[in-house]
Amino acid sequence: MTVLRPEFIPIPRWQDIIDILVVAWVIYRIGLIIRGTRAVQIVFGLALLGAAYVGSQLLGLFTLNWLLNNFLGSLIIILVVIFQVDIRRALTRVGTRPFLSFHGSMTPAAEELTQAVTWLSAHRIGGLIVLEREVGLTDFIEAGRTVDARISAELLETIFMPGSPLHDGAVILKGDQVVAAACVLPLSANPNIAKTLGTRHRAAIGVTEDTDALAIVVSEEDGTISLARGGALTRHLEPGGLRQRLESLAS
């Protein structure tokens, strides 16, 4: 028996399928970017306003409909203002490669980093080390103190020693060079971050939310080693596990 297709239903083209898949992928990526941020609550708020707009039309609430119509008429500008941080974060990730900016093998740099972090952890000395990748960290570097020295465990340990004029802030590495210290980083505004995490951990998460950098954190309370990447924090790493992760990200 032949099934008749209603004339008002068009035959889908292969371009339509690709179009739907691309739009679905974009929506999915946007969801990943705003997941766990305050932007989620804003999206829900905008959805409620949209539902109120439709409801005001159906129920004949002309004054409310006029107000919402004028508000939603400037929606594009409103979205740009509200989501400027998330838009900047998304654009900085476009075209970036998923590996470190170390050219060639980073074995020497990883070894020196591991030694320094191990020493800081054993002595319960807090530390925050940021590894620049594809997205430049010039704004943070210029706000800190220029070091411009080849990486070594002894140098990193000295910088974070209590009483050192450079210990308060982040150290930024570019390749196998320590380019700056005492750098101030943006704190994450993610409401889902554990309240027990301090400023160093929030700064590590914050800089990896806005850029593709990696951030290594050593807690001064218990010597815990953590690695932040893409706004996510992995805690309680062993020195060997940290070195292995650095090597795998560089390969």
N, CA and C of each residue as an Amber inpcrd file, in Angstrom:
protein
   753
   0.8390000  -1.1870000   0.0000000   0.0000000   0.0000000   0.0000000
   0.8810000   1.2470000   0.0000000   0.5860000   2.1830000  -0.8610000
   1.3800000   3.4020000  -0.9900000   0.9350000   4.4290000   0.0460000
   1.9270000   4.9580000   0.7860000   1.6440000   5.9830000   1.7990000
   1.7580000   7.3450000   1.1440000   0.6900000   8.1020000   1.1870000
   0.6730000   9.4190000   0.5760000   1.2840000  10.4440000   1.5260000
   2.1680000  11.2740000   0.9830000   2.7960000  12.3280000   1.7750000
   2.0340000  13.6300000   1.5410000   1.6410000  14.3250000   2.6240000
   0.9500000  15.6070000   2.4460000   1.7940000  16.5690000   1.6280000
   1.1310000  17.3260000   0.7680000   1.8450000  18.2100000  -0.1360000
   2.5830000  19.3400000   0.5930000   2.1070000  19.7260000   1.7910000
   2.7450000  20.8370000   2.4900000   4.0330000  20.4200000   3.2000000
   4.3550000  19.1220000   3.2210000   5.6020000  18.6530000   3.8320000
   6.6460000  18.5130000   2.7270000   7.6770000  19.3640000   2.7040000
   8.6720000  19.2930000   1.6350000   9.5940000  18.0960000   1.7950000
  10.1660000  17.6800000   0.6830000  11.1490000  16.5950000   0.7190000
  12.4680000  17.1540000   1.2500000  12.9840000  16.5840000   2.3290000
  14.2350000  17.1230000   2.8950000  15.4100000  16.9120000   1.9510000
  16.2730000  17.9330000   1.8600000  17.4890000  17.8430000   1.0720000
  18.6430000  17.4310000   1.9730000  19.7530000  17.0070000   1.3610000
  20.9200000  16.6460000   2.1760000  21.5090000  17.8900000   2.8410000
  21.3220000  19.0720000   2.1970000  21.7790000  20.3120000   2.8060000
  21.0150000  20.6200000   4.0940000  19.7270000  20.2670000   4.1230000
  18.9180000  20.5050000   5.3210000  19.4210000  19.6760000   6.4970000
  19.8070000  18.4460000   6.2040000  20.3220000  17.5700000   7.2660000
  21.6230000  18.1300000   7.8380000  22.5220000  18.5800000   6.9380000
  23.7800000  19.1690000   7.3970000  23.5140000  20.4320000   8.1970000
  22.5530000  21.2290000   7.7100000  22.1970000  22.4760000   8.3950000
  21.7250000  22.2030000   9.8150000  20.8660000  21.2150000   9.9800000
  20.3400000  20.8660000  11.3030000  21.4500000  20.3590000  12.2170000
  22.3390000  19.5310000  11.6780000  23.4360000  18.9880000  12.4850000
  24.3910000  20.0870000  12.9400000  24.7020000  21.0310000  12.0450000
  25.6060000  22.1290000  12.4110000  24.9860000  22.9930000  13.5030000
  23.7070000  23.3330000  13.3430000  23.0270000  24.1490000  14.3600000
  22.9670000  23.4140000  15.6940000  22.6920000  22.1140000  15.6600000
  22.6520000  21.3220000  16.8880000  24.0150000  21.3040000  17.5660000
  25.0770000  21.1860000  16.7450000  26.4300000  21.1690000  17.3080000
  26.7620000  22.5130000  17.9460000  26.3840000  23.6270000  17.2970000
  26.6520000  24.9610000  17.8380000  25.9230000  25.1420000  19.1660000
  24.6410000  24.7270000  19.2150000  23.8850000  24.8400000  20.4610000
  24.5220000  23.9930000  21.5650000  24.9910000  22.8060000  21.1980000
  25.6510000  21.9230000  22.1650000  26.9220000  22.5710000  22.7150000
  27.7380000  23.1780000  21.8250000  28.9780000  23.8100000  22.2590000
  28.6910000  25.0230000  23.1490000  27.6640000  25.7850000  22.8090000
  27.2900000  26.9210000  23.6420000  26.8730000  26.4390000  25.0340000
  26.1410000  25.3250000  25.0710000  25.7410000  24.7480000  26.3550000
  26.9370000  24.3490000  27.1990000  27.9710000  23.7960000  26.5510000
  29.1790000  23.4070000  27.2890000  29.9040000  24.6220000  27.8430000
  29.9180000  25.7190000  27.0630000  30.6340000  26.9110000  27.4920000
  29.9720000  27.5470000  28.7080000  28.6470000  27.6250000  28.7050000
  27.9460000  28.3250000  29.7950000  27.5880000  27.3960000  30.9450000
  27.8120000  26.0850000  30.7750000  27.4580000  25.1440000  31.8370000
  28.2420000  25.4590000  33.1090000  27.5320000  25.5020000  34.2240000
  28.1810000  25.7630000  35.5050000  28.4870000  27.2240000  35.7640000
  28.0040000  28.1390000  34.9190000  28.2240000  29.5630000  35.1210000
  26.8960000  30.2570000  35.4090000  26.9910000  31.5380000  35.7350000
  25.7830000  32.3080000  36.0090000  24.9570000  32.5370000  34.7540000
  25.5830000  32.3160000  33.5930000  24.8690000  32.5020000  32.3340000
  23.6770000  31.5530000  32.2250000  23.7500000  30.4030000  32.8950000
  22.6420000  29.4410000  32.8350000  21.3810000  30.0540000  33.4250000
  21.5180000  30.7280000  34.5700000  20.3570000  31.3650000  35.1850000
  19.8080000  32.4810000  34.2950000  20.7090000  33.1890000  33.6090000
  20.2730000  34.2630000  32.7170000  19.4860000  33.6930000  31.5430000
  19.9420000  32.5550000  31.0170000  19.2290000  31.9100000  29.9070000
  17.8240000  31.5160000  30.3360000  17.7010000  30.9580000  31.5410000
  16.3840000  30.5990000  32.0510000  15.5030000  31.8450000  32.2120000
  16.1040000  32.9390000  32.6730000  15.3560000  34.1780000  32.8200000
  14.8460000  34.6990000  31.4850000  15.6980000  34.6380000  30.4510000
  15.2740000  35.0680000  29.1160000  14.1760000  34.1620000  28.5630000
  14.2760000  32.8610000  28.8680000  13.2390000  31.9270000  28.4180000
  11.8930000  32.2550000  29.0580000  11.9230000  32.6210000  30.3380000
  10.6770000  33.0130000  31.0200000  10.0930000  34.2890000  30.4170000
  10.9700000  35.2440000  30.0600000  10.4830000  36.4660000  29.4190000
   9.8500000  36.1560000  28.0640000  10.4670000  35.2230000  27.3190000
   9.8900000  34.8210000  26.0440000   8.5310000  34.1780000  26.2160000
   8.4120000  33.3180000  27.2290000   7.1160000  32.6860000  27.5040000
   6.0780000  33.7280000  27.9250000   6.5150000  34.7370000  28.7160000
   5.5920000  35.8010000  29.1290000   5.1380000  36.6180000  27.9230000
   6.0360000  36.8160000  26.9540000   5.6790000  37.5690000  25.7470000
   4.6030000  36.8410000  24.9440000   4.8060000  35.5360000  24.7650000
   3.8140000  34.7410000  24.0320000   2.4890000  34.7220000  24.7860000
   2.5710000  34.5600000  26.1230000   1.3540000  34.5330000  26.9310000
   0.5960000  35.8450000  26.8870000   1.3460000  36.9790000  26.8620000
   0.6730000  38.2800000  26.8090000  -0.0630000  38.4810000  25.4910000
   0.4730000  37.9150000  24.4100000  -0.2200000  37.9920000  23.1220000
  -1.4860000  37.1610000  23.1240000  -1.4000000  35.9550000  23.6770000
  -2.5640000  35.0680000  23.6840000  -3.6680000  35.5770000  24.5930000
  -3.2870000  36.1960000  25.7170000  -4.2770000  36.6490000  26.6920000
  -4.7160000  38.0950000  26.4680000  -4.1100000  38.7690000  25.4860000
  -4.5020000  40.1350000  25.2050000  -4.0430000  41.1400000  26.2290000
  -2.8870000  40.8870000  26.8750000  -2.3240000  41.8260000  27.8550000
  -1.4640000  42.8300000  27.0890000  -2.1020000  43.8630000  26.5670000
  -1.4550000  44.7500000  25.6140000  -0.2950000  45.5510000  26.2160000
  -0.4650000  46.0470000  27.4290000   0.6120000  46.8390000  28.0500000
   1.8490000  45.9840000  28.2900000   1.6550000  44.8000000  28.8740000
   2.7660000  43.8900000  29.1110000   3.4100000  43.4690000  27.7930000
   2.5820000  43.2170000  26.7910000   3.0950000  42.8220000  25.4870000
   3.9350000  43.9380000  24.8700000   3.4910000  45.1940000  25.0320000
   4.2490000  46.3260000  24.4850000   5.6090000  46.4530000  25.1620000
   5.6130000  46.3130000  26.4970000   6.8710000  46.4040000  27.2410000
   7.8500000  45.3000000  26.8210000   7.3530000  44.0740000  26.7760000
   8.2170000  42.9540000  26.4040000   8.6610000  43.0530000  24.9560000
   7.8010000  43.5510000  24.0940000   8.1570000  43.6930000  22.6880000
   9.3070000  44.6790000  22.5130000   9.2740000  45.7870000  23.2520000
  10.3650000  46.7610000  23.1830000  11.6500000  46.2150000  23.7920000
  11.4820000  45.4460000  24.8590000  12.6570000  44.8540000  25.5000000
  13.3060000  43.8160000  24.5900000  12.5090000  42.9060000  24.0680000
  13.0440000  41.8400000  23.2290000  13.4970000  42.3580000  21.8720000
  13.0410000  43.5490000  21.4800000  13.4920000  44.1290000  20.2210000
  14.9670000  44.4790000  20.2470000  15.5170000  44.7080000  21.4220000
  16.9540000  45.0020000  21.5790000  17.6990000  43.7960000  22.1370000
  17.1830000  42.6080000  21.8720000  17.7190000  41.3900000  22.4890000
  19.1730000  41.1410000  22.1080000  19.5290000  41.4010000  20.8340000
  20.8970000  41.1350000  20.4010000  21.8990000  41.9570000  21.2070000
  21.6070000  43.2500000  21.3770000  22.5030000  44.1160000  22.1550000
  22.5480000  43.6660000  23.6020000  21.3880000  43.2960000  24.1310000
  21.3190000  42.8440000  25.5260000  22.1590000  41.5800000  25.7240000
  22.0670000  40.6480000  24.7730000  22.8300000  39.4010000  24.8800000
  24.3290000  39.6550000  24.8210000  24.7430000  40.5710000  23.9410000
  26.1720000  40.8850000  23.8320000  26.7000000  41.4640000  25.1360000
  25.9100000  42.3490000  25.7650000  26.3290000  42.9580000  27.0310000
  26.3730000  41.9260000  28.1500000  25.3420000  41.0890000  28.2300000
  25.2500000  40.1180000  29.3180000  26.3050000  39.0300000  29.1760000
  26.4900000  38.5400000  27.9520000  27.3680000  37.3890000  27.7360000
  28.7300000  37.7740000  27.1720000  29.1810000  39.0000000  27.4180000
  30.4410000  39.4280000  26.8240000  31.6130000  38.5540000  27.2680000
  31.6190000  38.1490000  28.5390000  32.7060000  37.2970000  29.0240000
  32.6640000  35.9330000  28.3500000  31.4630000  35.3510000  28.2500000
  31.3270000  34.0320000  27.6330000  31.6160000  34.0920000  26.1410000
  31.2300000  35.1940000  25.4860000  31.5250000  35.3380000  24.0620000
  33.0300000  35.4420000  23.8420000  33.7010000  36.2290000  24.6770000
  35.1530000  36.3530000  24.5600000  35.8340000  35.0090000  24.7900000
  35.3350000  34.2690000  25.7760000  35.9030000  32.9590000  26.0770000
  35.7360000  32.0040000  24.8980000  34.5630000  32.0480000  24.2630000
  34.3140000  31.1600000  23.1240000  35.1920000  31.5240000  21.9330000
  35.3320000  32.8320000  21.6730000  36.1080000  33.2610000  20.5110000
  37.5890000  32.9520000  20.6760000  38.0970000  33.0250000  21.9110000
  39.5080000  32.7370000  22.1110000  39.8290000  31.2660000  21.8950000
  38.8010000  30.4160000  21.9930000  39.0260000  28.9910000  21.8010000
  38.9030000  28.5710000  20.3390000  38.3680000  29.4640000  19.4970000
  38.2000000  29.1270000  18.0870000  39.5670000  29.0630000  17.4190000
  39.8640000  27.9510000  16.8360000  41.1140000  27.8080000  16.1100000
  42.3110000  27.4520000  16.9500000  42.1500000  27.3400000  18.2650000
  43.2850000  26.9590000  19.0870000  43.5090000  25.4740000  19.0110000
  44.7680000  25.0910000  19.1330000  45.1200000  23.6820000  19.0320000
  45.1410000  23.0510000  20.4130000  44.8260000  21.7450000  20.5130000
  44.6920000  21.1080000  21.8190000  45.9960000  20.6130000  22.4100000
  47.0740000  21.3550000  22.1730000  48.3090000  20.9340000  22.8110000
  49.0790000  22.1450000  23.2710000  50.0920000  21.9100000  24.0690000
  50.8570000  22.9910000  24.6600000  51.6790000  23.7120000  23.6070000
  52.0870000  24.9300000  23.9250000  52.8730000  25.7060000  22.9850000
  54.3540000  25.3840000  23.0710000  54.7320000  24.3800000  23.8450000
  56.1200000  23.9480000  23.8630000  56.4600000  23.3630000  22.5090000
  57.5430000  23.7980000  21.9070000  57.9370000  23.2920000  20.6080000
  58.8350000  22.0770000  20.8120000  58.4690000  20.9980000  20.1600000
  59.2250000  19.7710000  20.3380000  58.8910000  19.1270000  21.6650000
  59.8350000  18.3550000  22.2010000  59.5950000  17.6710000  23.4590000
  59.6590000  18.6580000  24.6170000  58.7520000  18.5050000  25.5560000
  58.7640000  19.3730000  26.7330000  59.2810000  18.6230000  27.9480000
  60.0130000  17.5180000  27.7130000  60.5070000  16.7040000  28.8100000
  61.3280000  17.5070000  29.8150000  62.3000000  18.3450000  29.4000000
  63.0520000  19.1270000  30.3930000  62.1650000  20.0610000  31.1950000
  61.2210000  20.7670000  30.5210000  60.3390000  21.6850000  31.2280000
  59.4450000  20.9310000  32.1970000  58.8960000  19.7980000  31.7650000
  58.0270000  19.0020000  32.6300000  58.7960000  18.4860000  33.8390000
  60.0450000  18.1120000  33.6310000  60.8690000  17.6070000  34.7250000
  61.1260000  18.6930000  35.7650000  61.4860000  19.8960000  35.3010000
  61.7440000  20.9990000  36.2260000  60.4710000  21.4040000  36.9570000
  59.3570000  21.4370000  36.2350000  58.0700000  21.7680000  36.8550000
  57.7120000  20.7600000  37.9360000  57.8660000  19.4850000  37.6150000
  57.5190000  18.4270000  38.5630000  58.3740000  18.5180000  39.8160000
  59.6720000  18.7560000  39.6430000  60.5600000  18.8820000  40.7920000
  60.1470000  20.0580000  41.6760000  59.8530000  21.2000000  41.0510000
  59.4740000  22.3820000  41.8250000  58.1630000  22.1580000  42.5610000
  57.1790000  21.6000000  41.8770000  55.8740000  21.3660000  42.4900000
  55.9870000  20.3430000  43.6210000  56.7950000  19.3230000  43.4290000
  57.0080000  18.3160000  44.4730000  57.6050000  18.9590000  45.7250000
  58.5870000  19.8430000  45.5390000  59.2180000  20.5250000  46.6670000
  58.2280000  21.4450000  47.3710000  57.4710000  22.2080000  46.6050000
  56.4830000  23.1060000  47.2040000  55.4320000  22.3260000  47.9900000
  54.9950000  21.1980000  47.4240000  53.9880000  20.3750000  48.0920000
  54.5230000  19.8020000  49.3970000  55.7630000  19.3130000  49.3640000
  56.3540000  18.7120000  50.5660000  56.5350000  19.7330000  51.6820000
  56.8020000  20.9880000  51.3290000  57.0410000  22.0250000  52.3270000
  55.7980000  22.8730000  52.6080000  54.6460000  22.4610000  52.0420000
  53.3800000  23.1780000  52.2530000  53.5200000  24.6660000  51.8960000
  54.1140000  24.9310000  50.7610000  54.2580000  26.3010000  50.2810000
  53.3200000  26.4760000  49.0820000  52.4520000  27.4620000  49.1550000
  51.4990000  27.6810000  48.0820000  52.1690000  28.1750000  46.8070000
  51.6320000  27.7410000  45.6840000  52.1810000  28.1580000  44.3970000
  51.1280000  28.1120000  43.3050000  51.2860000  28.9830000  42.3250000
  50.3830000  29.0290000  41.1710000  51.2240000  29.2650000  39.9250000
  51.2540000  28.2730000  39.0430000  52.0710000  28.3270000  37.8350000
  51.1540000  28.1620000  36.6280000  51.2280000  29.1030000  35.7020000
  50.3760000  29.0990000  34.5100000  51.2330000  28.8430000  33.2840000
  50.8060000  27.9090000  32.4420000  51.5140000  27.5650000  31.2220000
  50.7540000  28.1300000  30.0260000  51.3550000  29.0860000  29.3490000
  50.7230000  29.6720000  28.1670000  50.7180000  28.6700000  27.0230000
  49.6180000  28.6320000  26.2870000  49.5020000  27.7460000  25.1230000
  49.2780000  28.5990000  23.8790000  48.1770000  28.4110000  23.1810000
  47.9460000  29.1550000  21.9520000  47.4800000  30.5900000  22.2090000
  46.6040000  30.7730000  23.1900000  46.0910000  32.1070000  23.5070000
  47.1100000  32.8510000  24.3610000  47.5160000  34.0380000  23.8910000
  48.5290000  34.8020000  24.6060000  48.0360000  35.3160000  25.9500000
  48.9640000  35.4620000  26.8700000  48.6620000  35.9660000  28.2180000
  49.3480000  37.3010000  28.4600000  49.5190000  38.0900000  27.3960000
  50.2790000  39.3340000  27.4800000  49.7180000  40.2850000  28.5290000
  48.3910000  40.3970000  28.6170000  47.7790000  41.3190000  29.5800000
  48.1880000  40.9860000  31.0020000  48.2270000  39.7050000  31.3290000
  48.6060000  39.2860000  32.6770000  50.1110000  39.4210000  32.8890000
  50.8790000  39.1410000  31.8300000  52.3350000  39.2350000  31.9320000
  52.7700000  40.6770000  32.1860000  52.1700000  41.6170000  31.4450000
  52.5510000  43.0220000  31.5900000  52.1790000  43.5870000  32.9570000
  51.1610000  42.9910000  33.5910000  50.7490000  43.4680000  34.9130000
  51.6130000  42.8900000  36.0330000  52.4560000  41.8930000  35.7150000
  53.3190000  41.2800000  36.7130000  54.7380000  41.8180000  36.6600000
  55.6680000  41.0610000  37.2200000  57.0860000  41.4190000  37.2250000
  57.8140000  40.5650000  36.1960000  58.5540000  41.2100000  35.3110000
  59.2800000  40.4880000  34.2730000  60.4190000  39.6730000  34.8860000
  60.5220000  38.4150000  34.4650000  61.5960000  37.5340000  34.9210000
  62.4820000  37.1550000  33.7350000  61.8770000  36.5890000  32.6960000
  62.5690000  36.2450000  31.4530000  63.8260000  35.4110000  31.7190000
  63.6020000  34.2470000  32.2970000  64.7090000  33.3380000  32.5970000
  64.3060000  31.9170000  32.2360000  65.2970000  31.1110000  31.9430000
  65.0200000  29.7090000  31.6090000  64.4850000  28.9980000  32.8470000
  63.4840000  28.1290000  32.6240000  62.8390000  27.4500000  33.7350000
  63.8140000  26.5340000  34.4600000  63.7260000  26.5570000  35.7810000
  64.4710000  25.6150000  36.6180000  63.6980000  25.4360000  37.9070000
  63.8440000  24.2770000  38.5030000  63.1380000  24.0000000  39.7550000
  63.5640000  24.9800000  40.8410000  64.8660000  25.2820000  40.8900000
  65.3680000  26.1840000  41.9230000  64.7800000  27.5830000  41.7880000
  64.6290000  28.0550000  40.5490000  64.0670000  29.3830000  40.3320000
  62.6100000  29.4470000  40.8090000  61.8220000  28.4490000  40.4400000
  60.4190000  28.4290000  40.8570000  60.2890000  28.3200000  42.3660000
  61.1060000  27.5000000  42.9770000  61.0640000  27.3540000  44.4290000
  61.4040000  28.6720000  45.1200000  62.4020000  29.3790000  44.5860000
  62.8190000  30.6540000  45.1780000  61.7180000  31.7050000  45.0570000
  61.0580000  31.7300000  43.9160000  59.9970000  32.7210000  43.6980000
  58.8740000  32.5610000  44.7210000  58.5010000  31.3080000  45.0160000
  57.3550000  31.0680000  45.9000000  57.7380000  30.9530000  47.3760000
  58.9970000  31.1210000  47.6920000  59.4000000  31.0920000  49.0990000
  58.7010000  32.2050000  49.8700000  58.1360000  31.9130000  51.0450000
  57.5110000  32.9680000  51.8620000  58.5060000  34.0870000  52.1400000
  58.0580000  35.2970000  51.9710000  58.9410000  36.4440000  52.1550000
  59.5380000  36.9620000  50.8710000  59.4800000  36.1560000  49.8080000
  59.9800000  36.6160000  48.5180000  59.0650000  37.7070000  47.9750000
  59.6160000  38.7660000  47.3790000  58.7640000  39.8390000  46.8460000
  57.8940000  39.4080000  45.6740000  58.1600000  38.2100000  45.1190000
  57.4100000  37.7400000  43.9620000  56.4720000  36.5780000  44.2780000
  56.4180000  36.1560000  45.5360000  55.6940000  34.9190000  45.8400000
  54.1810000  35.0850000  45.7670000  53.6920000  36.3130000  45.9490000
  52.2490000  36.5390000  45.9960000  51.7310000  36.8160000  44.5880000
  51.1950000  35.8040000  43.9470000  50.7060000  35.9290000  42.5760000
  51.0710000  34.7030000  41.7780000  50.8660000  34.7760000  40.4930000
  51.1120000  33.6270000  39.6180000  52.4010000  33.8010000  38.8300000
  53.0390000  32.6880000  38.5490000  54.1720000  32.6450000  37.6350000
  53.6560000  32.1860000  36.2790000  54.0460000  32.8590000  35.2270000
  53.6100000  32.4980000  33.8790000  54.7880000  31.9760000  33.0790000
  54.6100000  30.7970000  32.5040000  55.6380000  30.1670000  31.6760000
  55.2350000  30.2320000  30.2110000  56.2300000  30.4670000  29.3610000
  56.0200000  30.4410000  27.9220000  57.1070000  29.5590000  27.3320000
  56.6950000  28.3720000  26.8760000  57.7010000  27.3960000  26.4520000
  58.5150000  26.9720000  27.6490000  59.8450000  27.0750000  27.5250000
  60.7180000  26.7040000  28.6510000  61.2580000  27.9390000  29.3640000
  60.5290000  29.0650000  29.2280000  60.9510000  30.3130000  29.8520000
  59.9690000  30.7410000  30.9380000  60.4970000  31.2190000  32.0480000
  59.6850000  31.8820000  33.0690000  59.6410000  33.3520000  32.6690000
  58.5040000  33.7960000  32.1540000  58.4440000  35.1540000  31.6000000
  58.0470000  36.2000000  32.6300000  57.2340000  35.8370000  33.6180000
  56.7880000  36.8280000  34.5960000  56.3530000  36.1460000  35.8880000
  56.3900000  36.9150000  36.9550000  55.9350000  36.4390000  38.2690000
  55.0970000  37.5400000  38.9160000  54.4580000  37.1880000  40.0350000
  53.5800000  38.1190000  40.7580000  52.4760000  38.6520000  39.8580000
  51.9510000  37.7840000  39.0000000  50.8930000  38.1770000  38.0670000
  49.5230000  37.9960000  38.7150000  48.6350000  38.9320000  38.4590000
  47.2730000  38.8780000  38.9900000  46.3660000  38.2740000  37.9360000
  45.6040000  37.2580000  38.3140000  44.7220000  36.5500000  37.3960000
  43.2630000  36.7880000  37.7600000  42.3660000  36.6360000  36.7810000
  40.9360000  36.8140000  37.0750000  40.3910000  35.6460000  37.8850000
  39.5800000  35.9420000  38.8760000  38.9770000  34.8880000  39.6890000
  37.7220000  34.3620000  39.0000000  37.5380000  33.0590000  39.0800000
  36.3540000  32.4540000  38.4780000  35.0970000  32.8790000  39.2280000
  34.0210000  33.1250000  38.4610000  32.7320000  33.4620000  39.0590000
  31.7950000  32.2680000  39.0510000  32.3230000  31.0730000  38.7910000
  31.5090000  29.8670000  38.7490000  30.9060000  29.5950000  40.1260000
  29.5730000  29.5890000  40.2290000  28.9510000  29.3840000  41.5500000
  29.0670000  27.9560000  42.0640000  29.4820000  27.0280000  41.1920000
  29.5640000  25.6240000  41.5980000  30.9220000  25.2480000  42.1910000
  31.8520000  26.1900000  42.2520000  33.1610000  25.9130000  42.8330000
  33.0090000  25.7040000  44.3400000  33.6890000  24.7120000  44.8620000
  33.6140000  24.4080000  46.2890000  34.0420000  25.6080000  47.1260000
  33.3080000  25.8670000  48.1900000  33.5950000  27.0040000  49.0520000
  34.9350000  26.8580000  49.7650000  35.4390000  25.6320000  49.8260000
  36.6970000  25.3930000  50.5260000  37.9070000  25.8220000  49.7150000
  37.7200000  26.0610000  48.4190000  38.8380000  26.4570000  47.5650000
  39.1440000  27.9340000  47.7600000  40.4420000  28.2380000  47.8250000
  40.8660000  29.6110000  48.0670000  41.1050000  30.3960000  46.7940000
  41.7670000  31.5400000  46.9660000  41.9900000  32.4650000  45.8560000
  42.8560000  31.8560000  44.7720000  43.9010000  31.1100000  45.1380000
  44.7750000  30.5140000  44.1300000  44.0000000  29.5760000  43.2080000
  43.1790000  28.7360000  43.7870000  42.4240000  27.7820000  42.9810000
  41.3910000  28.4990000  42.1010000  40.7670000  29.5280000  42.6410000
  39.7870000  30.2740000  41.8470000  40.4650000  31.0370000  40.7120000
  41.6710000  31.5350000  40.9750000  42.4250000  32.2140000  39.9250000
  42.8540000  31.2250000  38.8450000  43.2500000  30.0240000  39.2530000
  43.6480000  28.9990000  38.2840000  42.4730000  28.6230000  37.3860000
  41.3130000  28.4520000  37.9870000  40.1220000  28.1240000  37.2010000
  39.7390000  29.3060000  36.3110000  39.8440000  30.5260000  36.8550000
  39.4580000  31.7110000  36.1030000  40.2790000  31.9150000  34.8480000
  41.6050000  31.7620000  34.9580000  42.4510000  31.9890000  33.7770000
  42.2560000  30.8960000  32.7400000  41.9110000  29.6890000  33.1630000
  41.6800000  28.6130000  32.1930000  40.2700000  28.6550000  31.6190000
  39.3770000  29.4230000  32.2440000  38.0630000  29.6560000  31.6490000
  38.1600000  30.6290000  30.4860000  38.9960000  31.6550000  30.6410000
  39.0960000  32.7110000  29.6440000  40.1120000  32.3990000  28.5510000
  41.0370000  31.4840000  28.7980000  42.0710000  31.1450000  27.8200000
  42.2300000  29.6270000  27.7700000  43.1390000  29.1650000  26.9100000
  43.4130000  27.7270000  26.8220000  44.6320000  27.3330000  27.6480000
  45.0270000  28.2000000  28.5720000  46.2040000  27.9340000  29.4020000
  45.9720000  26.7640000  30.3520000  47.0700000  26.2500000  30.8920000
  47.0360000  25.2710000  31.9820000  47.5190000  25.9690000  33.2440000
  46.9800000  25.5920000  34.3760000  47.3870000  26.1970000  35.6420000
  47.6200000  25.1050000  36.6840000  48.7890000  25.1530000  37.2770000
  49.1540000  24.1990000  38.3400000  49.0870000  24.9330000  39.6780000
  48.3810000  24.3270000  40.6310000  48.1980000  24.9590000  41.9440000
  48.7200000  24.0230000  43.0320000  49.4740000  24.6050000  43.9620000
  49.8960000  23.8740000  45.1610000  49.2610000  24.5640000  46.3580000
  48.5000000  23.8140000  47.1340000  47.8160000  24.3680000  48.3000000
  48.7870000  24.5090000  49.4670000  48.7630000  25.6760000  50.1110000
  49.6360000  25.8620000  51.2600000  49.0450000  25.2530000  52.5170000
  47.7480000  24.8970000  52.4980000  47.1170000  24.2820000  53.6690000
  47.5310000  22.8230000  53.8300000  47.4350000  22.0580000  52.7320000
  47.7360000  20.6270000  52.8400000  48.7070000  20.1180000  51.7750000
  49.2500000  21.0100000  50.9590000  50.2160000  20.5950000  49.9470000
  49.6010000  19.8880000  48.7550000  48.2790000  19.9300000  48.6180000
  47.6030000  19.2600000  47.5060000  48.0010000  19.8870000  46.1760000
  48.2790000  19.0310000  45.1840000  48.6220000  19.4870000  43.8370000
  47.3860000  19.3770000  42.9530000  47.0690000  20.4620000  42.2360000
  45.8980000  20.4840000  41.3660000  46.2870000  21.0130000  39.9960000
  45.5230000  20.5990000  38.9970000  45.7460000  21.0650000  37.6250000
  44.4260000  21.5720000  37.0660000  44.4190000  22.8220000  36.6000000
  43.2260000  23.4200000  36.0000000  43.3920000  23.4620000  34.4850000
  42.3290000  23.0780000  33.8070000  42.3270000  23.1070000  32.3460000
  40.8900000  23.2850000  31.8590000  40.6610000  24.2760000  31.0040000
  39.3280000  24.5100000  30.4640000  38.2830000  24.8120000  31.5080000
  38.6910000  25.4560000  32.6010000  37.7450000  25.7930000  33.6640000
  37.4350000  24.6570000  34.6140000  38.0750000  23.5020000  34.4200000
  37.8640000  22.3420000  35.3040000  39.1340000  22.0980000  36.1210000
  38.9460000  21.7430000  37.3810000  40.0690000  21.5460000  38.2890000
  40.1740000  20.0850000  38.6880000  41.3540000  19.5040000  38.4600000
  41.6470000  18.1370000  38.9000000  42.5410000  18.2130000  40.1200000
  42.0720000  17.6900000  41.2390000  42.7950000  17.8200000  42.4980000
  43.4670000  16.5100000  42.9070000  44.3010000  16.6260000  43.9370000
  44.9720000  15.4820000  44.5610000  45.7950000  14.6850000  43.5470000
  46.5830000  15.4030000  42.7600000  47.4830000  14.7450000  41.8080000
  48.8040000  14.4090000  42.4940000  49.3310000  13.2570000  42.1470000
  50.6830000  12.9160000  42.5630000  51.6580000  13.5580000  41.5850000
  52.9060000  13.8330000  42.0160000  53.8760000  14.4440000  41.0960000
  54.0390000  13.6610000  39.7940000  54.0710000  12.3330000  39.9030000
  54.1950000  11.5210000  38.6950000  52.9870000  11.6690000  37.7770000
  51.8070000  11.7590000  38.3930000  50.5960000  11.9360000  37.5950000
  50.5690000  13.2870000  36.9020000  51.0570000  14.3180000  37.5840000
  51.1310000  15.6450000  36.9720000  52.0690000  15.6320000  35.7750000
  53.2290000  15.0360000  35.9560000  54.2050000  14.9900000  34.8610000
  53.6450000  14.2300000  33.6680000  52.9540000  13.1350000  33.9460000
  52.3560000  12.3420000  32.8730000  51.3050000  13.1510000  32.1130000
  50.4900000  13.9300000  32.8160000  49.4800000  14.7510000  32.1550000
  50.1160000  15.8290000  31.2890000  51.1720000  16.4500000  31.8030000
  51.8570000  17.4710000  31.0200000  52.4560000  16.8850000  29.7500000
  53.0480000  15.7130000  29.8830000  53.6400000  15.0500000  28.7210000
  52.5810000  14.6640000  27.7030000  51.4450000  14.1660000  28.1770000
  50.3950000  13.7310000  27.2520000  49.7640000  14.9140000  26.5400000
  49.6540000  16.0580000  27.2070000  49.0760000  17.2370000  26.5760000
  50.0360000  17.8470000  25.5510000  51.3190000  17.5770000  25.7040000
  52.2930000  18.1310000  24.7750000  52.5280000  17.2420000  23.5690000
  52.1030000  15.9880000  23.6610000  52.3760000  15.0450000  22.5690000
  51.3650000  15.1830000  21.4570000
